[in-house]
């Protein structure tokens, strides 16, 4: 167990260190909002698609059995199940008005499946598992813009599917096509090297961006204001929902490394993206902010605890 905690500590500390660097860079105005916005676009349009095109096309593990379709399906189901649980229990935590209930459900269900999970996956499960994680995240994206948007708005927008046409999702399925058809073998080495170099920027820059977002978010957060919703987000996102997510890992022989990835994602706190979506689609962005900040602060304690408890599942060898 001591070795597990040492591995987890080694994996978590660089993430926290980069978060703090991003926080102070923005807090001390070393970078301004325009630089932050440009870095975000660069990360979404170049770095993360390059990471996908570096890890997926040459990963033969994705051709094994049901892994290619079961992985995005699992990502989608984690969003759908989280939405259902949060919707049912939201009134217990003061979210009784319809807009509050929808926003609470949406922001609690959507977790930080990318920026924090990717470096931890690489450290705890292995470099090749990142390709599977990226497919898992593509399924999460589908859940966010389908059942997630229905939960937030109460109706399905005909234009919602357009949100799926983003570089990350399209890149994931294009890379999977290269993998399945064998076309990846025909990619020139210089192109592979380009994707590898650009993709290496995705994780550290993405974590920096999360840290840069904190100075603008923290002043709007108060433990005393609507304490029940803050408490509810922690109990659900950092407690109950992870318990539900690990049930399939324990009860079913999931293809490797999907099981360890699902266990890892179960430990993640609420994501920051729902704040923006709630503001754009008529939700309550202040409530989304409260959920995100409360869950993220709570994760400073719960994330190492969950990773420690789940370490036998996360670091498990493939089942024969």
Backbone torsions as a table, in degrees:
resi	resn	phi	psi	omega
1	UNK	NA	-34.7	178.3
2	UNK	-60.8	-39.4	178.3
3	UNK	-64.5	-38.6	178.4
4	UNK	-60.3	-46.8	-178.1
5	UNK	-67.1	-35.3	177.2
6	UNK	-64.2	-41.0	178.2
7	UNK	-65.0	-43.7	-179.7
8	UNK	-64.5	-43.6	179.9
9	UNK	-60.8	-43.9	-179.7
10	UNK	-64.0	-34.4	-179.1
11	UNK	-77.9	-37.5	-174.4
12	UNK	-79.1	-38.0	-172.8
13	UNK	-61.4	-41.7	176.1
14	UNK	-61.5	-36.1	178.3
15	UNK	-62.6	-47.7	179.6
16	UNK	-64.6	-37.7	-179.9
17	UNK	-64.8	-43.1	179.8
18	UNK	-68.2	-37.5	174.9
19	UNK	-57.2	-46.4	-179.3
20	UNK	-65.6	-38.2	177.4
21	UNK	-61.5	-45.3	177.8
22	UNK	-61.5	-40.2	179.4
23	UNK	-60.3	-48.9	-176.9
24	UNK	-71.8	-31.6	176.1
25	UNK	-60.3	-41.8	-179.9
26	UNK	-80.0	-38.9	-178.8
27	UNK	-62.4	-41.0	-178.6
28	UNK	-89.6	5.8	176.3
29	UNK	60.1	31.9	170.0
30	UNK	-66.7	-35.9	170.5
31	UNK	-119.4	145.8	178.5
32	UNK	-106.5	-177.3	-174.9
33	UNK	-62.6	-35.0	-178.9
34	UNK	-67.3	-39.8	176.9
35	UNK	-65.7	-42.3	178.5
36	UNK	-59.7	-44.4	-179.9
37	UNK	-64.6	-41.8	179.9
38	UNK	-65.7	-40.3	177.5
39	UNK	-63.6	-37.7	178.3
40	UNK	-62.1	-47.0	179.2
41	UNK	-63.2	-41.4	178.9
42	UNK	-63.3	-39.9	179.6
43	UNK	-66.6	-44.5	-176.8
44	UNK	-72.1	-35.7	-173.4
45	UNK	-95.7	-19.5	-176.0
46	UNK	-124.9	-56.5	-170.7
47	UNK	-66.4	-51.2	-177.5
48	UNK	-69.9	-42.0	172.9
49	UNK	-59.0	-35.6	177.4
50	UNK	-67.0	-37.4	176.4
51	UNK	-61.2	-43.0	177.7
52	UNK	-60.4	-46.6	-177.1
53	UNK	-74.5	-12.8	173.5
54	UNK	-86.1	-40.5	-170.5
55	UNK	-92.1	-35.5	-170.9
56	UNK	-82.3	-48.2	-170.5
57	UNK	-57.5	-33.5	-174.4
58	UNK	-104.3	15.6	-177.5
59	UNK	-97.1	102.2	-176.1
60	UNK	-70.1	-18.8	180.0
61	UNK	-62.0	-27.5	-178.3
62	UNK	-70.6	-13.7	178.8
63	UNK	-89.1	0.5	-176.3
64	UNK	-84.7	116.2	172.2
65	UNK	53.8	-128.1	-173.0
66	UNK	-94.2	7.0	-171.5
67	UNK	-59.8	-39.2	-174.4
68	UNK	-64.0	-36.2	-179.9
69	UNK	-98.2	-28.7	-179.1
70	UNK	-70.0	-30.5	-176.2
71	UNK	-67.2	-54.4	177.1
72	UNK	-64.5	-31.3	176.9
73	UNK	-62.9	-41.3	178.8
74	UNK	-63.5	-40.8	177.4
75	UNK	-61.1	-43.9	177.9
76	UNK	-60.6	-44.2	-176.4
77	UNK	-67.3	-32.0	178.3
78	UNK	-63.7	-36.0	177.3
79	UNK	-70.2	-45.4	-177.3
80	UNK	-63.7	-44.3	-179.2
81	UNK	-67.7	-40.5	177.6
82	UNK	-61.6	-40.9	177.0
83	UNK	-61.4	-44.4	-178.4
84	UNK	-62.7	-45.1	-179.3
85	UNK	-65.5	-45.3	-178.8
86	UNK	-65.3	-38.2	179.0
87	UNK	-64.3	-43.5	-178.4
88	UNK	-66.3	-37.4	-172.4
89	UNK	-98.8	-6.8	-177.5
90	UNK	-54.4	-41.9	-179.2
91	UNK	-60.6	-25.1	179.2
92	UNK	-67.8	-18.4	-176.2
93	UNK	-116.6	31.1	172.2
94	UNK	84.8	-3.5	-179.4
95	UNK	-91.4	73.7	-176.3
96	UNK	-98.2	-33.2	175.4
97	UNK	-65.3	148.3	-170.8
98	UNK	-61.1	-42.8	-179.5
99	UNK	-67.2	-40.2	178.6
100	UNK	-64.4	-42.1	-178.4
101	UNK	-65.4	-41.9	179.5
102	UNK	-65.7	-44.6	-178.4
103	UNK	-66.8	-43.2	178.7
104	UNK	-59.7	-44.6	-178.7
105	UNK	-63.2	-46.0	-176.9
106	UNK	-65.1	-48.8	-175.7
107	UNK	-72.9	-25.5	177.0
108	UNK	-78.7	-34.4	-176.0
109	UNK	-75.2	-30.7	-174.6
110	UNK	-91.6	118.4	-173.0
111	UNK	-108.9	172.4	-176.9
112	UNK	-81.7	75.8	-172.4
113	UNK	-83.3	-3.3	-174.5
114	UNK	-115.2	-75.0	-168.9
115	UNK	-58.4	-39.4	-178.6
116	UNK	-88.2	-38.9	-174.2
117	UNK	-69.8	-35.7	-174.6
118	UNK	-63.2	-51.6	178.9
119	UNK	-64.4	-33.9	177.2
120	UNK	-67.4	-38.5	177.7
121	UNK	-61.7	-43.8	-179.1
122	UNK	-64.4	-38.0	-177.9
123	UNK	-77.1	-41.4	-171.0
124	UNK	-93.6	-31.5	-176.1
125	UNK	-107.5	-39.1	178.8
126	UNK	135.9	157.4	-176.1
127	UNK	-62.7	-41.3	-178.5
128	UNK	-65.3	-25.8	-178.7
129	UNK	-70.4	-18.9	-180.0
130	UNK	-62.0	-35.3	177.7
131	UNK	-60.4	-41.1	178.6
132	UNK	-69.2	-39.4	177.7
133	UNK	-60.5	-39.8	-179.6
134	UNK	-64.9	-36.2	174.1
135	UNK	-67.2	-40.2	175.6
136	UNK	-56.7	-44.4	-179.2
137	UNK	-66.6	-31.5	175.8
138	UNK	-62.6	-37.6	175.6
139	UNK	-66.1	-36.2	175.5
140	UNK	-61.9	-41.4	179.2
141	UNK	-59.6	-42.9	178.4
142	UNK	-61.7	-42.4	179.0
143	UNK	-63.4	-39.1	-179.1
144	UNK	-62.1	-42.5	-172.8
145	UNK	-94.1	2.4	176.6
146	UNK	-116.7	-88.2	-178.5
147	UNK	-64.2	-31.6	178.7
148	UNK	-65.3	-45.0	-179.5
149	UNK	-69.2	-34.0	175.0
150	UNK	-63.0	-42.9	179.7
151	UNK	-64.5	-36.3	-176.9
152	UNK	-76.6	-40.6	-173.3
153	UNK	-101.8	-20.0	-175.9
154	UNK	83.1	3.0	178.5
155	UNK	-152.6	156.8	179.7
156	UNK	-96.2	117.6	179.4
157	UNK	-77.3	135.9	178.4
158	UNK	-65.4	-21.1	-179.6
159	UNK	-93.3	-0.2	-176.4
160	UNK	-62.1	-35.0	-177.8
161	UNK	-61.6	-26.1	179.8
162	UNK	-63.3	-26.9	178.9
163	UNK	-67.5	-20.5	177.6
164	UNK	-74.7	-18.0	-179.0
165	UNK	-85.4	57.0	178.1
166	UNK	-106.9	161.8	-175.0
167	UNK	-57.3	-36.1	-177.2
168	UNK	-66.9	-49.4	-177.9
169	UNK	-68.1	-47.4	179.8
170	UNK	-62.5	-42.0	178.6
171	UNK	-62.4	-36.9	-179.8
172	UNK	-63.4	-47.4	-177.4
173	UNK	-74.7	-31.9	174.6
174	UNK	-65.7	-44.1	178.8
175	UNK	-64.3	-38.0	177.7
176	UNK	-64.6	-38.0	176.6
177	UNK	-63.0	-40.6	176.2
178	UNK	-61.3	-38.5	-179.2
179	UNK	-67.7	-48.8	-173.7
180	UNK	-69.1	-33.6	-177.1
181	UNK	-87.5	-12.4	-176.4
182	UNK	82.9	2.9	-179.0
183	UNK	-65.2	-21.4	-179.9
184	UNK	-61.4	-26.6	-179.8
185	UNK	-67.1	-18.4	-178.3
186	UNK	-93.8	-2.3	179.1
187	UNK	-70.2	131.1	179.9
188	UNK	-65.9	152.0	-176.1
189	UNK	-62.9	-33.9	-179.5
190	UNK	-65.8	-32.7	178.2
191	UNK	-71.4	-41.3	175.8
192	UNK	-59.5	-41.9	-179.7
193	UNK	-66.2	-35.3	178.3
194	UNK	-64.4	-47.1	178.7
195	UNK	-63.0	-37.4	-179.7
196	UNK	-65.5	-42.2	-178.6
197	UNK	-68.7	-43.8	178.9
198	UNK	-70.0	-39.5	-179.7
199	UNK	-64.5	-29.3	178.8
200	UNK	-65.2	-19.6	178.9
201	UNK	-80.9	-19.8	-169.5
202	UNK	-60.5	-49.8	-173.4
203	UNK	-68.8	-53.4	-178.9
204	UNK	-64.3	-39.4	179.7
205	UNK	-68.6	-38.8	178.0
206	UNK	-61.2	-42.0	179.1
207	UNK	-68.7	-39.5	175.0
208	UNK	-56.1	-41.4	-178.7
209	UNK	-64.8	-38.1	176.0
210	UNK	-62.2	-44.1	177.4
211	UNK	-62.8	-38.4	179.0
212	UNK	-65.8	-25.6	-179.5
213	UNK	-76.0	-21.8	-172.6
214	UNK	-64.4	-41.0	-178.4
215	UNK	-59.0	-31.5	179.2
216	UNK	-81.4	-22.9	-175.6
217	UNK	-91.1	-39.9	-173.3
218	UNK	-61.0	-37.1	179.0
219	UNK	-62.1	-21.8	179.5
220	UNK	-90.3	6.7	-176.5
221	UNK	-108.5	134.9	177.0
222	UNK	-141.4	129.2	177.7
223	UNK	-65.3	-32.0	-175.3
224	UNK	-77.0	-26.9	-179.5
225	UNK	-81.1	118.3	179.2
226	UNK	52.5	53.9	-177.6
227	UNK	-57.9	-33.4	-175.7
228	UNK	-62.8	-39.3	179.6
229	UNK	-70.2	-36.3	175.9
230	UNK	-63.7	-45.3	178.3
231	UNK	-62.6	-43.1	-179.1
232	UNK	-61.9	-41.2	-180.0
233	UNK	-63.5	-38.0	179.0
234	UNK	-68.5	-44.3	-178.9
235	UNK	-64.1	-38.6	-178.1
236	UNK	-82.4	-57.2	-173.4
237	UNK	-70.0	-35.0	-176.3
238	UNK	-100.6	-3.5	-177.0
239	UNK	-130.1	-73.3	-172.9
240	UNK	-67.8	-48.2	-176.9
241	UNK	-61.0	-42.4	173.9
242	UNK	-57.6	-38.7	177.8
243	UNK	-60.3	-42.2	179.6
244	UNK	-67.8	-38.6	-176.7
245	UNK	-66.8	-29.5	-177.2
246	UNK	-86.7	-7.3	179.0
247	UNK	-56.8	-48.3	178.9
248	UNK	-62.4	-30.8	-179.5
249	UNK	-66.3	-37.4	-178.0
250	UNK	-79.7	-38.8	-170.0
251	UNK	-91.8	-21.9	-174.3
252	UNK	-124.5	152.7	178.3
253	UNK	-85.8	77.3	-179.4
254	UNK	-70.8	145.0	178.8
255	UNK	-63.4	139.4	179.2
256	UNK	-77.0	137.9	6.6
257	UNK	-100.9	26.5	-178.8
258	UNK	-60.8	-40.5	179.7
259	UNK	-59.3	-54.5	176.7
260	UNK	-59.3	-36.0	179.1
261	UNK	-65.7	-42.3	178.8
262	UNK	-63.7	-40.1	177.3
263	UNK	-64.9	-39.8	178.2
264	UNK	-65.0	-46.1	-179.3
265	UNK	-64.2	-29.0	179.2
266	UNK	-60.0	-28.7	-176.7
267	UNK	-83.0	-7.8	-173.2
268	UNK	-74.2	144.8	176.3
269	UNK	-80.5	179.6	177.8
270	UNK	-62.6	148.7	-179.5
271	UNK	-88.1	169.9	-179.8
272	UNK	-89.4	-22.7	-174.2
273	UNK	-60.0	-36.3	-179.7
274	UNK	-58.0	-23.9	178.2
275	UNK	-61.8	-46.0	-179.6
276	UNK	-67.2	-43.3	-177.6
277	UNK	-66.3	-41.2	178.8
278	UNK	-61.7	-39.1	179.0
279	UNK	-66.8	-38.0	-175.6
280	UNK	-77.2	-33.2	-172.9
281	UNK	-107.3	22.4	172.1
282	UNK	81.2	20.6	174.6
283	UNK	-86.1	-161.2	179.4
284	UNK	-110.4	94.5	-175.4
285	UNK	-63.6	-29.2	178.5
286	UNK	-67.8	-37.3	176.5
287	UNK	-68.1	-40.8	177.0
288	UNK	-61.4	-40.3	176.8
289	UNK	-60.7	-45.1	-178.1
290	UNK	-61.8	-43.0	178.8
291	UNK	-62.1	-46.5	-176.6
292	UNK	-64.6	-47.9	-177.4
293	UNK	-66.4	-43.6	-179.7
294	UNK	-61.4	-47.1	-179.2
295	UNK	-65.4	-39.2	-178.9
296	UNK	-67.4	-42.1	177.2
297	UNK	-66.3	-40.3	177.7
298	UNK	-62.3	-32.7	-178.2
299	UNK	-66.4	-19.5	175.6
300	UNK	-59.6	-26.4	176.8
301	UNK	-99.9	-47.6	-172.0
302	UNK	-74.2	-32.1	-178.1
303	UNK	-62.0	-51.1	176.3
304	UNK	-61.8	-35.9	179.3
305	UNK	-65.0	-47.5	179.0
306	UNK	-61.8	-44.6	-179.4
307	UNK	-63.5	-35.5	176.4
308	UNK	-66.6	-45.8	179.9
309	UNK	-66.5	-35.7	-175.7
310	UNK	-93.4	0.5	-175.5
311	UNK	-55.9	-35.9	176.1
312	UNK	-62.3	-31.7	178.3
313	UNK	-79.4	-39.0	-176.0
314	UNK	-70.3	-40.9	-176.9
315	UNK	-97.0	13.4	-178.2
316	UNK	-65.7	142.5	175.6
317	UNK	-73.8	158.2	178.3
318	UNK	-57.3	138.5	177.9
319	UNK	-75.3	141.5	-178.8
320	UNK	-68.6	NA	NA
